[in-house]
Amino acid sequence: MRPSAMRLGPKEGANSPARKEDTGSRCRGGWFIMRLLPQGAGWLRTGFISTRSGRACHPSRLYMPQPPSLRLSAQHVSQQFARRSPLDAAQFFYGEIAQRMLQRLSAIRIEPQAVLDAGCGAGHALEPLRARYPAMNYTGLDACGALLSVARERYVAKPGFWQKLRNKPTPPVAFVEADMAQPLLAPESLDMVWSNMALHWHPEPHRVLAEWRRLLKPDALVMFSCLGPGSLKELRQAIHDAQLDTAIAEFVDMHDFGDLLIENGFADPVMDQETITLTYRTPEKLLQDLSVLGGNACLDRRRGLPGRGWRQRLLDALSAQRHIDGTIHLSMEVAYGHAWRTASRRLASGETRISIGSIGRGTPSGPWVPPRTGNKPDQ
C-alpha cells in the first residue's frame, strides 16, 4: 500500500482519542479532507498568528462545472515579484508555510531523486528540502527572471549551507525560467513536485496540475500549498465599506482542487486547510506586509496610483475593524494538498491512456509459468 499522510478511511477510527485528526469529509472521487485540530498560536514577526481548522464538504461543491480560471495577469505577477526580489522579507509567512508543509511531508516515506520546486522564487526551499533529501537533484522553476537570478547567485555560483556543513559534494542544482503551465521539461522525469504558495498566483491552476502529472513518473508525489477563498476577508470588507473602486484576487476552494487532482490523473488526494490570523496594531503595517507578499495582480484592480484620500479611506476602514484588544486581524486561509500520479488516466471521451514508464512494473500476481524451451514435450 502506498504510504500516505494521515488519511482517514471510512472504517478507520476517526473517533479514537489517540488520533490527532477530527473526522474527515469524503467527496466525489474518494478523496479526503482533514480538519486538523488547532496547532496552537504564537508570535510571528510583528503580527500575531493563530490557526483555525477547516470546514466540511458542502454537497453543492461535489461537482465542478468547469475548471477555475482566476482574474490574474501572469505578466503583472512576474513584474510585481521582480520588484520585490529577493523576497527575503516575505519569508515571515512563506517560510512558515514551508515548515508546515515539511511537517506533513515527514509522514510520507519517500526518497525522491529528481525534485521540482514549482514557483521556487529565489530558492528559499532548496536548503530545507536538501536537509531532508541530501541526494536529491533539485530543479527550481519560476516565471520571474529577477528572482531566478538571485537563486543562481546564491546556490549555483556559491556552495550552499548544507554543502559546507557536510564538507562533501552535493548534487548540482538547476533553475529554469518558465511558466508553471509550460515548464518545458521532459515528461515522466520527476519523483516529486513541491510547490509552496505559488499555485494561487497562476490564472489557470488546472493547466498547472495537468503539467505536473505529465512531468511526474508513475506513483510519484505532488505536494503543494496555496491560499483559499477565506483569505483577506477583512481587506475585502474594508474595500466595500470604504466604497473603493478596486478589487483583489479570488482564490480556488480546496474542494475544487481535490476534484481537479482526480480529473488530472492523480490518486488518493488529501486536502486540508487552516486559517492563519495575522494581527496588527496599525493598518499601515498590514498593507505593508500585503505588499511584501506580492501585492495585487488582479485584472479588476484600480489602475494607476491611488491618491492620499483613497488610501486614507482604506486605512480608516481597516482601523474601524479593531477588536477589543485594539488589534486589526487579517485572515489567511491556507490549503495543503498532496496526491500520487497514477499510471493510467481515463479521459472524458472514454479513452484510457497508460504511461509507457509503468509498463512492466511490478510482479505478476498469478502463478508463474516457465518459458517454453526448444525441446519437444514428452509424449
C-alpha positions as CSV (number, residue, x, y, z in Angstrom):
1,M,0.0,0.0,0.0
2,R,1.3,3.4,-1.0
3,P,2.3,5.5,2.1
4,S,0.1,8.5,2.8
5,A,0.0,11.3,5.3
6,M,-2.7,10.7,7.9
7,R,-5.6,9.6,5.6
8,L,-8.9,8.8,7.2
9,G,-10.7,5.8,5.6
10,P,-14.4,5.3,6.0
11,K,-13.9,2.5,8.6
12,E,-10.9,3.7,10.4
13,G,-11.2,5.0,14.0
14,A,-12.0,8.6,13.4
15,N,-13.4,8.9,16.9
16,S,-10.4,7.4,18.6
17,P,-8.8,9.7,21.2
18,A,-5.3,8.7,20.1
19,R,-5.7,10.3,16.7
20,K,-4.8,13.9,16.1
21,E,-7.4,14.4,13.3
22,D,-11.0,15.2,13.5
23,T,-13.5,13.3,11.4
24,G,-12.7,13.7,7.7
25,S,-15.2,14.5,5.0
26,R,-15.3,12.4,1.8
27,C,-16.3,13.9,-1.5
28,R,-16.7,12.8,-5.1
29,G,-13.9,10.5,-6.3
30,G,-13.0,9.3,-2.9
31,W,-10.6,12.0,-1.8
32,F,-10.3,13.0,1.8
33,I,-10.5,16.4,3.6
34,M,-8.9,16.5,7.0
35,R,-10.0,19.1,9.6
36,L,-6.9,19.5,11.7
37,L,-7.2,20.4,15.3
38,P,-5.7,23.8,16.1
39,Q,-1.9,23.8,16.2
40,G,-1.6,26.5,18.8
41,A,-0.7,30.1,18.5
42,G,2.5,32.2,18.7
43,W,4.1,35.4,17.9
44,L,5.2,35.7,14.3
45,R,7.3,38.8,13.3
46,T,5.3,41.9,14.2
47,G,1.9,40.2,13.9
48,F,0.2,37.6,16.0
49,I,-0.5,34.3,14.3
50,S,-3.2,31.8,15.2
51,T,-4.7,28.9,13.4
52,R,-8.2,27.6,12.9
53,S,-9.1,24.4,11.2
54,G,-11.1,23.5,8.1
55,R,-14.7,23.0,7.0
56,A,-16.9,20.2,5.9
57,C,-17.6,19.3,2.3
58,H,-20.8,21.0,1.2
59,P,-23.0,19.0,-1.2
60,S,-23.1,21.9,-3.7
61,R,-19.4,21.6,-4.2
62,L,-19.3,18.0,-5.2
63,Y,-19.4,18.8,-8.9
64,M,-17.4,21.5,-10.7
65,P,-19.0,22.6,-14.0
66,Q,-15.7,24.0,-15.5
67,P,-12.1,24.4,-14.5
68,P,-11.5,27.5,-12.4
69,S,-9.7,30.5,-14.0
70,L,-8.5,33.4,-11.9
71,R,-8.7,37.0,-12.9
72,L,-4.9,37.5,-12.8
73,S,-2.3,38.8,-15.2
74,A,0.7,36.5,-15.4
75,Q,2.8,39.3,-16.7
76,H,1.9,41.6,-13.8
77,V,2.6,38.8,-11.3
78,S,6.1,38.4,-12.7
79,Q,6.7,42.2,-12.7
80,Q,5.4,42.6,-9.1
81,F,7.6,39.8,-7.8
82,A,10.6,41.2,-9.7
83,R,10.1,44.5,-7.8
84,R,10.1,42.6,-4.5
85,S,13.1,40.4,-5.3
86,P,14.7,38.6,-3.4
87,L,11.5,38.0,-1.3
88,D,13.6,37.6,1.9
89,A,11.1,39.9,3.8
90,A,8.2,37.7,2.7
91,Q,9.6,34.6,4.4
92,F,7.9,35.5,7.7
93,F,4.8,33.9,6.1
94,Y,6.1,31.9,3.1
95,G,8.8,30.3,5.2
96,E,6.3,29.4,8.0
97,I,4.1,27.6,5.4
98,A,7.1,25.8,4.0
99,Q,7.8,24.4,7.5
100,R,4.3,23.2,7.9
101,M,4.5,21.5,4.6
102,L,7.7,19.8,5.7
103,Q,5.9,18.5,8.8
104,R,3.2,17.0,6.6
105,L,5.9,15.6,4.3
106,S,7.6,13.8,7.2
107,A,4.7,11.4,7.4
108,I,5.3,10.2,3.9
109,R,8.1,7.7,3.4
110,I,9.7,8.6,0.1
111,E,13.3,9.2,-1.1
112,P,12.9,11.3,-4.3
113,Q,15.9,11.7,-6.6
114,A,14.5,14.3,-9.0
115,V,12.6,17.1,-7.3
116,L,10.9,20.1,-9.0
117,D,10.3,23.3,-6.9
118,A,7.4,24.8,-8.9
119,G,7.3,28.6,-8.3
120,C,10.6,28.5,-6.5
121,G,11.2,32.2,-6.3
122,A,14.7,32.8,-5.0
123,G,15.1,29.2,-4.0
124,H,14.3,29.6,-0.3
125,A,13.0,26.0,-0.1
126,L,16.2,24.4,-1.5
127,E,18.1,24.0,1.7
128,P,15.2,22.8,3.8
129,L,14.4,20.2,1.2
130,R,18.1,19.2,0.9
131,A,18.3,18.8,4.6
132,R,15.5,16.1,4.3
133,Y,16.8,14.7,1.0
134,P,20.6,15.2,0.8
135,A,20.9,13.2,-2.5
136,M,18.1,14.9,-4.4
137,N,18.6,16.6,-7.8
138,Y,16.9,19.9,-7.4
139,T,15.3,21.9,-10.2
140,G,13.7,25.3,-9.4
141,L,11.2,26.7,-11.8
142,D,9.7,30.2,-11.8
143,A,8.4,32.8,-14.3
144,C,10.3,35.7,-12.6
145,G,13.8,36.1,-14.0
146,A,14.8,38.5,-11.3
147,L,14.1,36.0,-8.6
148,L,15.9,33.2,-10.5
149,S,19.0,35.5,-10.9
150,V,19.2,35.7,-7.1
151,A,18.7,32.0,-6.8
152,R,21.5,31.2,-9.2
153,E,23.8,33.6,-7.4
154,R,23.1,32.1,-4.1
155,Y,23.1,28.4,-4.9
156,V,24.8,27.8,-8.2
157,A,27.8,30.2,-8.1
158,K,28.5,29.6,-4.5
159,P,28.3,26.5,-2.3
160,G,25.2,26.2,-0.2
161,F,25.0,26.0,3.6
162,W,24.4,22.2,3.6
163,Q,27.3,21.6,1.2
164,K,29.6,23.5,3.6
165,L,28.2,21.7,6.6
166,R,28.6,18.2,5.0
167,N,32.0,19.1,3.7
168,K,31.3,16.9,0.6
169,P,29.9,17.5,-2.8
170,T,26.2,17.7,-3.3
171,P,24.2,17.2,-6.5
172,P,24.1,20.3,-8.7
173,V,21.0,22.4,-8.8
174,A,19.3,23.9,-11.8
175,F,16.9,26.9,-12.3
176,V,14.5,27.2,-15.2
177,E,12.6,30.3,-16.2
178,A,9.2,29.2,-17.5
179,D,5.5,29.3,-16.8
180,M,4.3,26.6,-14.5
181,A,1.8,25.5,-17.1
182,Q,4.5,25.4,-19.8
183,P,7.6,24.1,-17.9
184,L,9.5,22.8,-21.0
185,L,10.8,19.8,-19.0
186,A,10.9,16.2,-20.1
187,P,7.8,14.0,-19.4
188,E,7.9,11.4,-16.6
189,S,11.2,12.8,-15.3
190,L,10.4,13.7,-11.7
191,D,9.9,11.8,-8.4
192,M,8.3,14.8,-6.6
193,V,6.8,18.2,-7.4
194,W,6.9,20.6,-4.5
195,S,5.1,24.0,-4.7
196,N,4.8,26.4,-1.8
197,M,2.3,29.3,-2.1
198,A,2.6,29.6,-5.8
199,L,-0.5,28.0,-7.3
200,H,-2.8,30.8,-6.5
201,W,-0.7,33.2,-8.4
202,H,-1.4,31.4,-11.7
203,P,-4.5,32.3,-13.7
204,E,-5.2,28.7,-14.8
205,P,-4.3,26.3,-12.0
206,H,-5.9,23.3,-13.7
207,R,-3.4,23.6,-16.5
208,V,-0.6,23.6,-13.9
209,L,-1.9,20.4,-12.4
210,A,-2.1,18.7,-15.8
211,E,1.6,19.7,-16.5
212,W,2.7,18.3,-13.1
213,R,1.1,15.0,-14.0
214,R,2.9,15.0,-17.3
215,L,6.3,15.6,-15.6
216,L,5.9,13.1,-12.8
217,K,6.8,9.4,-13.0
218,P,4.0,6.9,-12.2
219,D,3.4,6.7,-8.4
220,A,5.4,9.9,-7.9
221,L,4.2,12.6,-5.4
222,V,2.9,16.1,-5.7
223,M,2.7,18.4,-2.7
224,F,1.5,22.0,-2.7
225,S,0.1,24.8,-0.7
226,C,-1.9,27.9,-1.7
227,L,-4.3,30.5,-0.5
228,G,-8.0,29.6,-0.2
229,P,-11.1,31.8,-0.7
230,G,-11.3,32.7,3.0
231,S,-8.1,34.7,2.7
232,L,-8.1,38.5,3.1
233,K,-11.8,38.7,4.0
234,E,-11.1,41.7,6.3
235,L,-9.4,43.6,3.4
236,R,-12.4,42.8,1.1
237,Q,-14.8,44.1,3.8
238,A,-12.7,47.3,4.2
239,I,-12.7,47.9,0.5
240,H,-16.5,47.5,0.5
241,D,-17.0,49.7,3.5
242,A,-14.8,52.5,2.1
243,Q,-16.6,52.2,-1.3
244,L,-13.4,52.0,-3.2
245,D,-13.3,51.2,-6.9
246,T,-10.9,48.3,-6.9
247,A,-10.8,44.5,-6.4
248,I,-8.4,41.9,-5.1
249,A,-7.8,38.4,-6.4
250,E,-10.1,35.5,-5.8
251,F,-8.8,32.0,-4.8
252,V,-9.8,28.5,-5.6
253,D,-11.6,26.4,-2.9
254,M,-9.7,23.3,-1.7
255,H,-12.7,21.1,-2.6
256,D,-12.2,22.2,-6.3
257,F,-8.5,21.3,-6.0
258,G,-9.4,17.8,-4.8
259,D,-11.7,17.4,-7.9
260,L,-9.0,18.8,-10.2
261,L,-6.4,16.4,-8.9
262,I,-8.6,13.4,-9.7
263,E,-9.7,14.8,-13.1
264,N,-6.0,15.3,-14.0
265,G,-4.9,11.7,-13.2
266,F,-3.9,11.8,-9.6
267,A,-4.9,9.2,-7.0
268,D,-5.5,9.3,-3.2
269,P,-5.5,13.1,-3.0
270,V,-5.6,14.5,0.6
271,M,-6.6,18.1,1.1
272,D,-6.7,20.1,4.4
273,Q,-6.8,23.7,5.3
274,E,-6.2,26.0,8.2
275,T,-6.9,29.7,8.7
276,I,-3.9,31.7,10.0
277,T,-4.8,35.0,11.6
278,L,-2.2,37.8,11.5
279,T,-2.8,40.6,13.9
280,Y,-1.6,44.2,13.5
281,R,-1.5,47.3,15.7
282,T,-1.7,49.7,12.7
283,P,-3.4,49.4,9.3
284,E,-0.2,50.7,7.6
285,K,1.8,47.7,8.7
286,L,-1.0,45.4,7.5
287,L,-0.8,46.9,4.0
288,Q,3.0,46.9,4.0
289,D,3.0,43.1,4.7
290,L,0.5,42.5,1.9
291,S,2.7,44.4,-0.5
292,V,5.8,42.4,0.7
293,L,3.9,39.1,0.0
294,G,3.3,40.0,-3.7
295,G,0.8,42.8,-3.9
296,N,-2.3,42.8,-6.1
297,A,-2.2,41.4,-9.6
298,C,-6.0,41.2,-10.1
299,L,-7.1,42.3,-13.6
300,D,-10.0,44.2,-11.9
301,R,-7.9,46.3,-9.6
302,R,-7.7,50.1,-9.7
303,R,-5.5,51.3,-12.5
304,G,-2.8,53.9,-11.6
305,L,-1.5,55.1,-8.3
306,P,-4.2,55.9,-5.7
307,G,-4.2,59.3,-4.1
308,R,-3.8,60.1,-0.4
309,G,-7.5,60.4,0.1
310,W,-8.2,57.0,-1.5
311,R,-5.5,55.3,0.7
312,Q,-6.8,57.1,3.8
313,R,-10.3,55.8,3.3
314,L,-8.9,52.3,3.2
315,L,-6.8,52.8,6.3
316,D,-9.8,54.2,8.2
317,A,-12.0,51.3,7.1
318,L,-9.3,48.8,8.4
319,S,-9.0,50.7,11.7
320,A,-12.7,50.5,12.2
321,Q,-12.3,46.7,12.4
322,R,-10.2,46.8,15.5
323,H,-11.0,44.1,18.1
324,I,-11.4,44.6,21.8
325,D,-7.7,44.3,22.3
326,G,-7.1,47.1,19.7
327,T,-5.6,44.9,17.1
328,I,-6.6,44.5,13.4
329,H,-6.9,41.0,12.0
330,L,-6.0,39.6,8.6
331,S,-7.2,36.0,7.8
332,M,-5.1,33.8,5.5
333,E,-6.8,30.5,4.6
334,V,-4.0,28.1,3.6
335,A,-4.9,24.9,1.7
336,Y,-2.5,22.0,1.7
337,G,-2.7,19.1,-0.8
338,H,-0.8,16.0,-1.8
339,A,-1.6,13.2,-4.2
340,W,0.1,10.4,-6.3
341,R,0.5,10.4,-10.0
342,T,-1.4,7.4,-11.5
343,A,0.0,5.2,-14.2
344,S,-3.2,5.5,-16.3
345,R,-5.8,8.2,-16.9
346,R,-9.3,8.0,-18.2
347,L,-10.3,10.9,-20.5
348,A,-13.7,12.4,-20.8
349,S,-14.1,10.7,-24.2
350,G,-13.8,7.3,-22.5
351,E,-10.2,6.7,-23.7
352,T,-7.8,5.4,-21.2
353,R,-4.1,6.3,-21.5
354,I,-1.3,4.4,-19.8
355,S,2.2,5.7,-19.2
356,I,4.9,3.9,-21.0
357,G,7.1,4.0,-17.9
358,S,4.5,1.9,-16.0
359,I,4.5,-1.0,-18.4
360,G,6.4,-3.9,-17.0
361,R,6.5,-2.6,-13.5
362,G,5.7,-4.8,-10.5
363,T,5.5,-8.6,-10.2
364,P,2.8,-11.0,-11.5
365,S,0.1,-11.8,-9.0
366,G,-0.9,-15.2,-10.6
367,P,1.0,-18.5,-10.9
368,W,4.4,-18.3,-12.6
369,V,4.6,-20.2,-15.9
370,P,8.2,-21.1,-17.0
371,P,9.2,-20.1,-20.5
372,R,8.8,-22.6,-23.3
373,T,12.1,-24.3,-24.4
374,G,13.0,-25.7,-27.8
375,N,12.7,-29.3,-26.7
376,K,9.6,-31.1,-27.6
377,P,7.3,-32.1,-24.8
378,D,7.2,-35.7,-23.7
379,Q,4.6,-37.8,-25.5
